[in-house]
């Protein structure tokens, strides 16, 4: 019954290949090809046929109904020489990896144009390994015909072995399809991870640039605050010298009628000095607020930087695990399939990406016990995990008397000035 079905399918394919699909002719198609080996087929195009770069040659299982039932396909050769005749012989090459693995079915080549129409079909063929009996039969030819007599038990044994081999081939094919499906899924996940890795790398570069810009801005603000303090101190010193000079002039001329004339400009200058000092204090307060905001933002960037670094390390380990997975076609059929996801790799030294070796991590201390604890020299407050620049910026924010080094952060500006003037009395 099986032989009759194969004969009818072959007859149908022969009729199609010589009748409706006769525009493209396939040449020298053998009855069988060796499995697991690349193959090529030759075909010729008629002179009136206009090929397209989107035409293709496919391998179809006998009994196919639509052009979507192909097993594999290749694009047709492009005609590099315009003077070449269209009816010349061309070839289509198929890689062994994409060829069918079943030796019990028959296949045929079909030429499909860009519109999806079948323009030619070959005679059926199969994939069969050549055994010693076939070689001996081919060597002996027709001159050494042998009459082989077998028993009914041998025929049944042969049928059982054939059924067992067919079942084993079916299971192997199913296992191969599952492995290929898992491999495609892993490749898709790897592509998603790679996109996420690139996105995190870009975000890390942006955070690095923003962090460097904020550090430069913070340094400039600290320098500006220091300059304003120095100017205020110089101005206060000049005002004190001016008051001393006026007091000396008053003592030397107690009955002079110009006292009101001297005191009035001095009082105006003193008020102007107080106004300037108040303006400087407002500027200093604004700078201090900006410095505090930059410091908080810097800490947030440091935390985000640490999180991004951790994510990049996780992605790198995931990619390393994926690259160590064996391909699907290299798995032996009898071997137990190795899980493709979540496998534990041996402890090997990780290869660091050189593009991220110089990325600074702001305000991150790996081991706080090994780092020296910095302390403010005015208020003696300790700052574990802070840098020397941050502690110096904190020290400059204190309002300290230049004579007795008293911390006057809680004093009003006029009270602080009176305290400073008291050292000159």
C-alpha positions as CSV (number, residue, x, y, z in Angstrom):
1,X,0.0,0.0,0.0
2,X,2.9,2.4,0.8
3,X,4.6,1.6,-2.5
4,X,1.4,2.3,-4.4
5,X,1.0,5.7,-2.7
6,X,4.6,6.7,-3.5
7,X,4.1,5.6,-7.1
8,X,1.0,7.8,-7.4
9,X,2.8,10.8,-5.9
10,X,5.7,10.4,-8.2
11,X,3.4,10.2,-11.2
12,X,1.6,13.3,-10.1
13,X,4.9,15.2,-9.7
14,X,6.2,14.0,-13.1
15,X,3.0,15.3,-14.7
16,X,3.3,18.7,-13.0
17,X,7.0,19.0,-13.8
18,X,6.4,18.3,-17.5
19,X,3.0,19.9,-17.9
20,X,2.0,23.1,-16.1
21,X,5.4,23.9,-14.7
22,X,7.5,23.6,-17.9
23,X,8.9,27.1,-18.2
24,X,12.0,26.3,-16.2
25,X,13.6,22.9,-16.7
26,X,15.7,21.2,-14.1
27,X,18.6,19.1,-15.5
28,X,20.3,15.9,-14.3
29,X,18.4,15.5,-11.0
30,X,19.5,12.1,-9.5
31,X,17.1,9.7,-7.8
32,X,18.7,10.3,-4.3
33,X,21.2,12.6,-2.6
34,X,23.5,11.8,0.3
35,X,22.2,13.2,3.6
36,X,24.1,15.7,5.7
37,X,26.0,17.0,2.6
38,X,25.5,20.2,0.6
39,X,24.0,19.8,-2.9
40,X,23.4,21.8,-6.0
41,X,20.9,21.6,-8.8
42,X,21.1,22.9,-12.3
43,X,18.3,24.4,-14.4
44,X,17.8,26.4,-17.6
45,X,15.6,29.3,-18.5
46,X,13.9,29.8,-21.9
47,X,14.9,32.7,-24.0
48,X,11.6,34.5,-23.5
49,X,11.6,34.1,-19.7
50,X,12.5,37.3,-17.8
51,X,14.0,36.4,-14.4
52,X,13.8,38.7,-11.3
53,X,16.2,39.1,-8.4
54,X,13.3,38.0,-6.1
55,X,12.9,34.6,-7.9
56,X,13.8,31.6,-5.8
57,X,14.4,27.9,-5.9
58,X,12.9,25.8,-3.1
59,X,12.9,22.2,-1.9
60,X,9.3,20.9,-1.5
61,X,8.1,17.7,0.0
62,X,6.1,15.6,-2.5
63,X,2.4,16.3,-2.0
64,X,2.8,20.1,-1.4
65,X,-0.3,22.3,-2.1
66,X,1.0,25.9,-1.9
67,X,4.3,27.6,-2.3
68,X,4.4,28.2,1.5
69,X,5.0,24.5,2.1
70,X,8.7,24.7,1.1
71,X,11.3,23.1,3.4
72,X,14.1,25.5,2.5
73,X,14.9,27.9,-0.4
74,X,17.7,30.0,-2.0
75,X,17.5,33.1,-4.2
76,X,18.3,32.6,-7.9
77,X,21.7,33.6,-9.4
78,X,21.8,37.1,-10.7
79,X,22.9,37.5,-14.3
80,X,26.1,39.5,-14.2
81,X,26.7,39.6,-18.0
82,X,23.9,41.2,-20.0
83,X,25.0,39.4,-23.1
84,X,24.5,36.0,-21.5
85,X,21.7,34.0,-23.0
86,X,18.7,33.5,-20.8
87,X,18.5,29.8,-21.7
88,X,22.0,29.0,-20.3
89,X,22.3,26.6,-17.4
90,X,22.3,28.0,-13.9
91,X,22.8,26.5,-10.5
92,X,21.2,26.7,-7.0
93,X,23.3,25.7,-4.0
94,X,21.8,24.4,-0.7
95,X,23.8,24.1,2.6
96,X,23.7,20.8,4.3
97,X,22.5,22.4,7.6
98,X,19.1,23.4,6.0
99,X,18.4,20.1,4.1
100,X,15.8,17.6,5.2
101,X,16.9,14.9,7.6
102,X,14.1,12.3,6.8
103,X,15.2,9.5,4.5
104,X,11.7,8.1,4.1
105,X,10.1,11.0,2.1
106,X,10.5,12.3,-1.4
107,X,11.2,15.9,-2.4
108,X,11.5,18.0,-5.6
109,X,13.0,21.3,-6.7
110,X,10.6,24.1,-7.7
111,X,11.3,27.4,-9.3
112,X,9.0,30.2,-8.0
113,X,9.0,33.7,-9.5
114,X,8.6,37.0,-7.6
115,X,4.8,36.9,-7.9
116,X,4.6,33.5,-6.2
117,X,3.9,31.4,-9.4
118,X,5.6,28.1,-9.8
119,X,7.5,28.2,-13.2
120,X,9.2,24.8,-13.0
121,X,9.5,21.6,-11.0
122,X,12.0,18.7,-11.0
123,X,11.5,15.0,-10.8
124,X,11.2,13.7,-7.3
125,X,14.3,12.6,-5.3
126,X,15.1,11.5,-1.8
127,X,17.9,11.6,0.8
128,X,19.4,8.2,1.3
129,X,22.7,7.0,2.6
130,X,24.4,4.6,0.1
131,X,25.1,1.2,1.7
132,X,27.3,-1.7,0.7
133,X,24.4,-3.5,-1.0
134,X,23.7,-0.5,-3.3
135,X,27.5,-0.2,-4.1
136,X,27.7,-4.0,-4.9
137,X,24.5,-3.8,-7.0
138,X,25.8,-0.8,-8.9
139,X,29.1,-2.6,-9.5
140,X,27.6,-5.9,-10.7
141,X,24.9,-4.3,-12.9
142,X,22.4,-6.3,-14.8
143,X,24.7,-9.2,-15.6
144,X,24.7,-10.6,-12.0
145,X,21.0,-10.7,-11.0
146,X,20.5,-12.6,-7.8
147,X,17.4,-14.3,-6.4
148,X,17.2,-13.5,-2.7
149,X,14.9,-15.8,-0.6
150,X,13.9,-14.6,2.8
151,X,11.6,-16.1,5.4
152,X,8.4,-14.5,6.9
153,X,10.2,-14.0,10.2
154,X,13.0,-12.1,8.6
155,X,10.5,-9.8,6.8
156,X,8.7,-9.1,10.1
157,X,12.0,-8.5,11.8
158,X,13.0,-6.0,9.0
159,X,9.6,-4.3,9.4
160,X,10.1,-3.9,13.1
161,X,13.6,-2.5,12.7
162,X,12.3,-0.1,10.1
163,X,9.5,1.1,12.4
164,X,11.9,1.5,15.3
165,X,14.3,3.5,13.1
166,X,11.4,5.7,11.9
167,X,10.3,6.3,15.5
168,X,13.8,7.2,16.6
169,X,14.2,9.5,13.6
170,X,10.9,11.2,14.5
171,X,12.0,11.7,18.2
172,X,15.3,13.1,17.0
173,X,13.6,15.5,14.7
174,X,11.2,16.6,17.4
175,X,14.1,17.2,19.8
176,X,16.0,19.1,17.2
177,X,13.0,21.3,16.5
178,X,12.6,22.0,20.2
179,X,16.3,22.9,20.5
180,X,16.1,25.2,17.5
181,X,13.0,26.9,19.0
182,X,14.8,27.4,22.3
183,X,17.9,28.7,20.5
184,X,15.7,31.3,18.6
185,X,14.2,32.4,21.9
186,X,17.6,32.7,23.5
187,X,18.8,34.8,20.5
188,X,15.8,37.1,20.8
189,X,16.4,37.5,24.5
190,X,20.1,38.2,23.8
191,X,19.1,40.9,21.3
192,X,16.8,42.5,23.9
193,X,19.5,42.4,26.5
194,X,22.0,43.9,24.1
195,X,19.6,46.8,23.4
196,X,19.2,47.3,27.1
197,X,22.9,47.1,27.6
198,X,23.5,49.8,25.0
199,X,20.8,52.0,26.5
200,X,22.3,51.7,30.0
201,X,25.8,52.4,28.6
202,X,24.5,55.6,26.9
203,X,22.7,56.6,30.1
204,X,25.9,56.0,32.1
205,X,27.9,58.2,29.7
206,X,25.3,61.0,30.1
207,X,25.4,60.7,33.9
208,X,29.2,60.8,33.8
209,X,29.2,64.0,31.8
210,X,26.5,65.6,33.9
211,X,28.4,64.6,37.1
212,X,31.7,66.2,35.8
213,X,29.8,69.4,34.9
214,X,28.3,69.6,38.4
215,X,31.6,69.0,40.0
216,X,33.1,71.9,38.0
217,X,30.2,74.1,38.9
218,X,30.5,73.3,42.6
219,X,34.2,74.1,42.5
220,X,33.5,77.4,40.9
221,X,30.8,78.3,43.4
222,X,33.2,77.5,46.3
223,X,35.9,79.7,44.8
224,X,33.3,82.5,44.3
225,X,32.2,82.2,48.0
226,X,35.7,82.4,49.2
227,X,36.4,85.4,47.1
228,X,33.3,87.2,48.4
229,X,34.4,86.4,52.0
230,X,37.8,87.9,51.4
231,X,36.3,91.0,49.8
232,X,33.9,91.4,52.8
233,X,36.8,91.1,55.2
234,X,38.9,93.7,53.4
235,X,35.9,96.1,53.2
236,X,35.3,95.6,57.0
237,X,39.0,96.3,57.7
238,X,38.9,99.5,55.7
239,X,35.7,100.7,57.5
240,X,37.4,100.0,60.8
241,X,40.5,102.0,59.8
242,X,38.2,104.8,58.6
243,X,36.4,104.9,62.0
244,X,39.7,104.9,63.9
245,X,40.9,107.9,61.7
246,X,37.7,109.8,62.4
247,X,38.0,109.1,66.1
248,X,41.6,110.4,66.1
249,X,40.6,113.5,64.3
250,X,37.8,114.2,66.7
251,X,40.1,113.8,69.7
252,X,42.7,116.1,68.2
253,X,40.1,118.9,67.5
254,X,37.4,118.6,70.2
255,X,36.1,122.2,69.6
256,X,36.2,122.1,65.8
257,X,33.0,123.3,64.1
258,X,33.4,120.7,61.3
259,X,32.5,117.7,63.4
260,X,29.1,117.3,61.9
261,X,30.6,117.7,58.4
262,X,33.1,114.8,59.1
263,X,30.6,112.6,60.8
264,X,28.0,112.8,58.2
265,X,30.1,111.4,55.3
266,X,31.5,108.8,57.6
267,X,28.0,107.7,58.6
268,X,26.9,107.6,55.0
269,X,30.0,105.5,54.1
270,X,29.2,103.2,57.1
271,X,25.6,102.7,55.9
272,X,26.8,102.1,52.4
273,X,29.2,99.5,53.8
274,X,26.4,97.8,55.8
275,X,24.3,97.8,52.6
276,X,27.2,96.2,50.6
277,X,27.7,93.6,53.4
278,X,24.0,92.8,53.4
279,X,24.1,92.3,49.6
280,X,27.2,90.1,50.0
281,X,25.5,88.1,52.6
282,X,22.5,87.5,50.3
283,X,24.8,86.4,47.6
284,X,26.7,84.1,50.0
285,X,23.4,82.6,51.2
286,X,22.3,82.0,47.6
287,X,25.6,80.4,46.8
288,X,25.3,78.2,49.9
289,X,21.8,77.1,48.9
290,X,23.1,76.3,45.4
291,X,26.0,74.4,46.9
292,X,23.7,72.3,49.1
293,X,21.4,71.6,46.1
294,X,24.4,70.5,44.0
295,X,25.7,68.3,46.9
296,X,22.3,66.5,47.2
297,X,22.1,66.1,43.4
298,X,25.6,64.8,43.4
299,X,24.7,62.1,46.0
300,X,21.6,61.1,43.9
301,X,23.9,60.8,40.8
302,X,26.3,58.7,42.8
303,X,23.5,56.3,43.8
304,X,22.2,56.2,40.2
305,X,25.8,55.6,39.0
306,X,26.1,52.7,41.4
307,X,22.8,51.2,40.3
308,X,23.8,51.5,36.6
309,X,27.2,49.9,37.2
310,X,25.4,47.0,39.0
311,X,23.0,46.5,36.0
312,X,25.9,46.6,33.5
313,X,27.7,43.9,35.5
314,X,24.5,41.7,35.5
315,X,24.1,42.2,31.7
316,X,27.7,41.3,31.1
317,X,27.4,38.1,33.1
318,X,24.2,37.2,31.2
319,X,25.9,37.8,27.9
320,X,28.9,35.7,28.9
321,X,26.6,32.8,29.9
322,X,24.8,33.1,26.6
323,X,28.0,33.0,24.6
324,X,29.1,29.8,26.3
325,X,26.0,27.9,25.3
326,X,26.5,25.2,22.6
327,X,24.6,25.5,19.3
328,X,21.5,23.3,18.8
329,X,22.9,21.3,15.9
330,X,26.0,20.2,18.0
331,X,23.9,18.3,20.6
332,X,24.1,14.5,20.3
333,X,20.6,12.9,19.9
334,X,21.2,10.5,22.8
335,X,22.5,13.2,25.1
336,X,20.3,14.9,27.7
337,X,19.5,18.5,26.5
338,X,21.3,21.1,28.5
339,X,19.2,23.9,29.9
340,X,19.7,27.0,27.9
341,X,18.5,29.5,30.5
342,X,19.8,30.1,34.0
343,X,22.8,27.8,33.8
344,X,25.6,28.2,36.3
345,X,28.9,28.8,34.7
346,X,32.3,28.0,36.3
347,X,34.0,30.6,38.3
348,X,36.2,32.3,35.7
349,X,37.7,35.7,35.8
350,X,35.4,38.2,34.3
351,X,36.7,40.2,31.4
352,X,36.1,43.9,32.0
353,X,35.0,46.1,29.2
354,X,37.9,48.6,28.6
355,X,35.4,51.3,27.7
356,X,34.2,51.5,31.3
357,X,37.5,51.2,33.2
358,X,37.8,55.0,33.7
359,X,34.2,55.7,34.8
360,X,34.4,57.6,38.2
361,X,32.0,56.5,41.0
362,X,31.2,59.6,43.0
363,X,31.1,59.4,46.8
364,X,31.1,55.6,46.9
365,X,33.3,53.9,49.5
366,X,33.8,50.2,49.2
367,X,35.1,49.7,52.7
368,X,34.5,52.5,55.2
369,X,36.7,50.9,57.9
370,X,39.8,51.3,55.7
371,X,39.1,55.0,54.7
372,X,40.3,57.8,57.1
373,X,37.4,59.7,58.7
374,X,37.6,63.5,57.9
375,X,36.7,66.1,60.6
376,X,35.8,69.8,60.4
377,X,38.6,71.8,62.1
378,X,36.0,74.4,63.3
379,X,33.0,72.4,64.6
380,X,34.9,69.1,65.0
381,X,32.1,67.2,63.2
382,X,33.2,64.0,61.5
383,X,32.3,63.2,57.8
384,X,32.8,59.4,57.1
385,X,32.8,58.7,53.4
386,X,33.3,62.3,52.3
387,X,36.2,63.7,50.3
388,X,38.6,66.4,51.4
389,X,37.1,68.9,49.0
390,X,33.6,68.4,50.5
391,X,34.9,68.8,54.0
392,X,36.8,72.0,53.0
393,X,33.6,73.3,51.4
394,X,31.8,72.6,54.7
395,X,34.5,74.5,56.6
396,X,34.2,77.5,54.3
397,X,30.4,77.7,55.0
398,X,31.0,78.4,58.7
399,X,30.9,82.1,59.9
400,X,34.1,82.3,62.0
401,X,35.5,85.3,63.7
402,X,38.9,86.1,62.2
403,X,40.4,87.1,65.6
404,X,39.2,84.5,68.2
405,X,38.0,81.7,65.7
406,X,34.6,81.7,67.4
407,X,31.9,80.0,65.3
408,X,29.1,82.6,64.8
409,X,26.7,80.7,62.5
410,X,23.7,81.5,64.6
411,X,24.5,85.2,65.0
412,X,22.8,87.9,63.0
413,X,25.0,89.9,60.6
414,X,25.0,93.1,62.7
415,X,25.8,91.1,65.9
416,X,28.6,89.3,64.1
417,X,30.0,92.7,63.0
418,X,29.8,94.1,66.5
419,X,31.6,91.0,67.8
420,X,34.4,91.5,65.3
421,X,34.6,95.3,66.0
422,X,34.9,94.5,69.8
423,X,38.4,93.0,69.2
424,X,39.6,96.4,67.9
425,X,38.4,98.4,70.9
